[in-house]
Amino acid sequence: MVRNKFPHKRGFRSMDANVRFIFESTLFVCVKSV
């Protein structure tokens, strides 16, 4: 994993956090709609 090799780079961490947030939000909406 790139983010594991470069934990000091905020760009990768913030981008990963945004993707995770969007993924969890989408998953929550899908589960809630079902």
Secondary structure, DSSP 8 states (H G I E B T S, - for coil): -HHHH-TT-HHHHHHHHHHHHHHHHHHHHHHHH-
